[in-house]
């Protein structure tokens, strides 16, 4: 059986995905914010990634991170605000 997140939160930047995700995490489920996970994995902030690698570089890191998190998380996942704007990605 494939592992899947219990809840995936999507929406515009600043719409409250991370706030809702943390609140749902109080129910005992793990919570992953993909923006925070990108920064953790890259060892840089998102603005630093954009400055050094450009948008295409950031989107490649984002797509890899989101695919991995969605494939391995069984809790709550909050996706970045633009991830739903890109048809077919990830």
Backbone as ProteinMPNN parsed JSONL, in Angstrom:
{"seq_chain_A": "XXXXXXXXXXXXXXXXXXXXXXXXXXXXXXXXXXXXXXXXXXXXXXXXXXXXXXXXXXXXXXXXXXXXXXXXXXXXXXXXXXXXXXXXXX", "coords_chain_A": {"N_chain_A": [[0.838, -1.181, 0.0], [0.525, 2.229, -0.807], [1.974, 5.024, 0.789], [0.302, 7.917, 1.77], [-0.397, 11.412, 2.226], [-2.527, 12.45, 4.944], [-3.92, 14.81, 4.829], [-3.848, 17.398, 2.444], [-3.015, 20.664, 1.998], [-3.855, 23.379, -0.015], [-3.603, 26.525, -1.736], [-3.71, 30.134, -2.158], [-0.774, 32.22, -1.654], [-0.233, 33.232, 1.665], [-2.771, 32.557, 2.527], [-3.296, 31.045, 4.75], [-2.559, 28.365, 4.974], [-0.357, 27.169, 6.339], [-0.905, 27.907, 8.977], [-3.373, 26.621, 9.434], [-2.524, 24.006, 8.985], [-0.664, 23.591, 11.1], [-2.465, 23.782, 13.235], [-4.134, 21.572, 12.732], [-2.213, 19.658, 13.113], [-2.145, 19.426, 15.832], [-3.818, 17.391, 16.353], [-2.345, 15.175, 16.451], [-1.043, 14.395, 14.161], [1.763, 14.406, 11.937], [3.198, 17.409, 10.585], [4.044, 19.008, 7.596], [5.382, 21.744, 6.04], [5.866, 22.664, 2.849], [7.364, 24.831, 1.875], [9.005, 25.494, 4.069], [10.346, 23.081, 4.226], [11.742, 23.05, 1.816], [13.549, 25.157, 2.29], [14.94, 24.049, 4.455], [16.151, 21.771, 3.304], [17.703, 22.943, 1.283], [19.308, 24.628, 2.7], [19.149, 27.317, 2.598], [17.277, 30.399, 2.408], [14.104, 30.916, 0.746], [14.053, 33.384, -0.746], [16.873, 33.655, -1.049], [17.461, 31.419, -2.618], [16.037, 32.063, -4.971], [17.502, 34.378, -5.696], [20.071, 33.34, -6.224], [19.683, 31.119, -7.937], [17.593, 31.676, -9.618], [14.144, 31.751, -10.822], [13.541, 29.369, -12.239], [15.423, 27.558, -11.187], [14.614, 27.515, -8.496], [12.007, 26.464, -8.826], [12.568, 23.882, -9.746], [13.803, 22.735, -7.488], [11.651, 22.973, -5.758], [9.689, 21.328, -7.013], [10.909, 18.776, -6.84], [11.048, 18.528, -4.033], [8.327, 18.675, -3.26], [7.258, 16.421, -4.593], [8.65, 14.378, -3.236], [7.829, 14.793, -0.547], [5.029, 14.416, -0.776], [5.032, 11.75, -1.487], [6.002, 10.47, 0.761], [4.915, 11.398, 3.165], [2.559, 10.907, 5.783], [0.956, 12.506, 7.152], [-0.018, 15.816, 7.533], [0.198, 18.1, 4.893], [1.295, 21.189, 3.741], [1.213, 22.927, 0.845], [3.287, 25.068, -1.216], [2.358, 28.414, -2.18], [2.316, 28.885, -4.997], [2.375, 26.418, -6.16], [0.017, 25.208, -7.026], [-0.585, 26.662, -9.236], [0.7, 25.741, -11.449], [0.087, 23.862, -14.042], [0.131, 20.405, -14.257], [2.489, 20.135, -12.764], [3.606, 19.243, -9.569]], "CA_chain_A": [[0.0, 0.0, 0.0], [1.285, 3.455, -0.919], [1.778, 6.022, 1.834], [-0.204, 9.193, 1.276], [-0.744, 12.333, 3.306], [-3.922, 12.437, 5.39], [-4.492, 16.087, 4.394], [-2.972, 18.274, 1.663], [-3.587, 22.009, 1.969], [-3.42, 24.206, -1.138], [-4.248, 27.837, -1.784], [-2.86, 31.266, -2.461], [0.187, 32.641, -0.637], [-0.822, 34.012, 2.745], [-4.175, 32.195, 2.776], [-3.438, 30.366, 6.037], [-2.284, 26.921, 4.889], [0.553, 26.757, 7.416], [-1.623, 28.085, 10.245], [-4.341, 25.524, 9.529], [-1.753, 22.765, 9.09], [-0.171, 23.466, 12.48], [-3.626, 23.526, 14.099], [-4.514, 20.167, 12.522], [-1.148, 18.849, 13.698], [-2.479, 19.211, 17.246], [-4.57, 16.132, 16.422], [-1.386, 14.083, 16.546], [-0.453, 14.078, 12.86], [2.929, 15.197, 11.555], [2.907, 18.516, 9.684], [5.159, 19.451, 6.752], [5.179, 22.912, 5.186], [6.87, 22.426, 1.808], [8.288, 25.969, 1.791], [9.993, 25.309, 5.138], [11.146, 21.901, 3.875], [12.664, 23.493, 0.76], [14.61, 25.92, 2.945], [15.739, 23.129, 5.267], [16.962, 20.924, 2.417], [18.651, 23.77, 0.522], [20.171, 25.377, 3.605], [19.015, 28.719, 2.207], [15.894, 30.867, 2.368], [13.549, 30.954, -0.606], [14.618, 34.535, -1.48], [18.266, 33.369, -1.413], [17.432, 30.474, -3.741], [15.651, 32.849, -6.152], [18.597, 35.278, -6.068], [21.218, 32.587, -6.742], [19.334, 30.111, -8.942], [16.476, 32.13, -10.445], [12.865, 31.064, -10.612], [13.596, 27.994, -12.742], [16.156, 26.766, -10.211], [13.741, 27.314, -7.342], [10.885, 25.568, -9.182], [13.097, 22.514, -9.814], [13.947, 22.288, -6.097], [10.289, 22.868, -5.224], [9.034, 20.145, -7.578], [11.525, 17.591, -6.223], [10.663, 18.471, -2.628], [6.897, 18.362, -3.164], [7.078, 15.009, -4.972], [9.158, 13.551, -2.155], [6.96, 14.936, 0.629], [3.748, 13.764, -1.048], [5.244, 10.298, -1.561], [6.448, 9.883, 2.028], [4.194, 11.907, 4.332], [1.254, 10.331, 6.11], [0.287, 13.493, 7.986], [-0.584, 17.009, 6.919], [1.158, 18.782, 4.025], [0.899, 22.484, 3.2], [1.978, 23.215, -0.367], [3.585, 26.469, -1.475], [1.257, 29.136, -2.811], [2.3, 28.828, -6.457], [2.428, 25.047, -6.684], [-1.236, 24.877, -7.691], [-0.698, 27.468, -10.449], [1.477, 25.142, -12.522], [-0.61, 22.661, -14.5], [0.979, 19.248, -14.502], [3.618, 20.053, -11.832], [4.515, 18.135, -9.797]], "C_chain_A": [[0.885, 1.247, 0.0], [0.948, 4.392, 0.23], [1.307, 7.316, 1.203], [-0.507, 10.097, 2.46], [-2.22, 12.196, 3.682], [-4.65, 13.682, 4.874], [-3.443, 16.83, 3.592], [-3.677, 19.614, 1.529], [-2.99, 22.788, 0.805], [-4.137, 25.544, -1.065], [-3.23, 28.916, -2.069], [-1.875, 31.536, -1.333], [-0.543, 33.481, 0.406], [-2.256, 33.656, 3.086], [-4.384, 31.402, 4.063], [-3.158, 28.877, 6.037], [-1.413, 26.445, 6.047], [-0.124, 26.873, 8.78], [-2.608, 26.951, 10.462], [-3.609, 24.193, 9.709], [-1.221, 22.539, 10.492], [-1.318, 23.157, 13.439], [-4.085, 22.072, 13.951], [-3.47, 19.225, 13.109], [-1.372, 18.573, 15.172], [-3.287, 17.933, 17.434], [-3.649, 14.921, 16.47], [-0.779, 13.657, 15.229], [0.767, 14.947, 12.63], [2.496, 16.278, 10.575], [4.162, 18.897, 8.924], [4.684, 20.627, 5.912], [6.253, 22.809, 4.107], [7.82, 23.607, 1.63], [9.383, 25.842, 2.845], [10.908, 24.123, 4.827], [12.149, 22.233, 2.772], [13.84, 24.233, 1.386], [15.518, 25.016, 3.772], [16.677, 22.32, 4.383], [18.044, 21.729, 1.702], [19.65, 24.484, 1.422], [20.182, 26.865, 3.293], [17.545, 29.106, 2.288], [15.404, 30.85, 0.916], [14.039, 32.191, -1.36], [16.082, 34.321, -1.884], [18.341, 32.401, -2.591], [17.086, 31.216, -5.028], [16.805, 33.717, -6.633], [19.749, 34.523, -6.728], [20.873, 31.721, -7.95], [18.231, 30.548, -9.901], [15.219, 31.331, -10.178], [12.905, 29.62, -11.089], [14.333, 27.073, -11.772], [15.319, 26.483, -8.983], [12.644, 26.316, -7.674], [11.345, 24.112, -9.296], [13.247, 21.932, -8.406], [12.568, 22.055, -5.493], [9.605, 21.593, -5.72], [9.594, 18.863, -6.966], [11.071, 17.421, -4.779], [9.201, 18.061, -2.481], [6.637, 16.903, -3.532], [7.499, 14.085, -3.828], [8.24, 13.601, -0.937], [5.623, 14.236, 0.397], [3.875, 12.242, -1.098], [5.536, 9.674, -0.201], [5.642, 10.308, 3.25], [2.879, 11.163, 4.529], [0.443, 11.294, 6.974], [-0.341, 14.594, 7.17], [0.512, 17.713, 6.125], [0.55, 20.096, 3.558], [1.811, 22.781, 2.009], [2.221, 24.706, -0.5], [2.468, 27.11, -2.282], [1.182, 29.046, -4.317], [2.214, 27.42, -6.999], [1.152, 24.679, -7.423], [-1.449, 25.665, -8.976], [-0.059, 26.803, -11.661], [0.822, 23.842, -12.951], [0.4, 21.562, -14.807], [2.156, 19.11, -13.567], [3.098, 20.007, -10.427], [3.767, 16.922, -10.255]], "O_chain_A": [[1.878, 1.309, 0.725], [-0.216, 4.54, 0.602], [1.866, 7.757, 0.2], [-0.83, 9.628, 3.551], [-3.056, 11.866, 2.84], [-5.83, 13.628, 4.529], [-2.282, 16.895, 3.994], [-4.793, 19.694, 1.014], [-1.771, 22.852, 0.653], [-5.165, 25.669, -0.399], [-2.036, 28.646, -2.203], [-2.105, 31.135, -0.192], [-1.365, 34.333, 0.07], [-2.901, 34.37, 3.853], [-5.523, 31.116, 4.433], [-3.487, 28.189, 7.003], [-1.708, 25.423, 6.665], [0.072, 26.017, 9.642], [-2.673, 26.381, 11.551], [-4.034, 23.351, 10.5], [-1.31, 21.431, 11.022], [-1.156, 22.354, 14.358], [-4.391, 21.417, 14.947], [-3.799, 18.125, 13.552], [-0.851, 17.595, 15.708], [-3.425, 17.446, 18.556], [-4.11, 13.78, 16.522], [-0.068, 12.653, 15.176], [0.809, 16.094, 13.074], [1.542, 16.091, 9.82], [5.222, 19.088, 9.52], [3.71, 20.521, 5.167], [7.441, 22.863, 4.424], [8.978, 23.404, 1.266], [10.558, 26.057, 2.548], [12.101, 24.158, 5.129], [13.28, 21.747, 2.795], [14.994, 23.968, 1.051], [16.735, 25.202, 3.784], [17.865, 22.199, 4.682], [19.167, 21.255, 1.534], [20.716, 24.898, 0.966], [21.105, 27.585, 3.675], [16.668, 28.243, 2.242], [16.202, 30.779, -0.019], [14.414, 32.067, -2.526], [16.489, 34.764, -2.958], [19.195, 32.551, -3.465], [17.745, 31.036, -6.051], [17.067, 33.793, -7.834], [20.34, 35.016, -7.689], [21.671, 31.601, -8.879], [17.962, 29.864, -10.889], [15.223, 30.365, -9.414], [12.367, 28.734, -10.424], [13.915, 25.935, -11.557], [15.304, 25.361, -8.477], [12.375, 25.412, -6.883], [10.582, 23.201, -8.972], [12.871, 20.787, -8.157], [12.344, 21.063, -4.8], [9.008, 20.861, -4.93], [8.833, 17.962, -6.613], [10.75, 16.314, -4.347], [8.876, 17.195, -1.669], [5.872, 16.221, -2.849], [6.795, 13.132, -3.496], [7.913, 12.563, -0.362], [5.134, 13.535, 1.283], [2.922, 11.529, -0.784], [5.339, 8.472, -0.022], [5.688, 9.63, 4.277], [2.181, 10.835, 3.569], [-0.628, 10.942, 7.468], [-1.099, 14.341, 6.234], [1.622, 17.901, 6.622], [-0.569, 20.124, 3.045], [3.03, 22.874, 2.156], [1.463, 25.517, 0.031], [1.724, 26.424, -2.983], [0.089, 29.123, -4.878], [1.999, 27.241, -8.197], [1.208, 23.898, -8.373], [-2.381, 25.383, -9.728], [-0.26, 27.256, -12.788], [0.988, 22.819, -12.286], [1.382, 21.771, -15.519], [2.792, 18.056, -13.561], [2.154, 20.741, -10.135], [4.374, 15.879, -10.5]]}, "name": "protein", "num_of_chains": 1, "seq": "XXXXXXXXXXXXXXXXXXXXXXXXXXXXXXXXXXXXXXXXXXXXXXXXXXXXXXXXXXXXXXXXXXXXXXXXXXXXXXXXXXXXXXXXXX"}
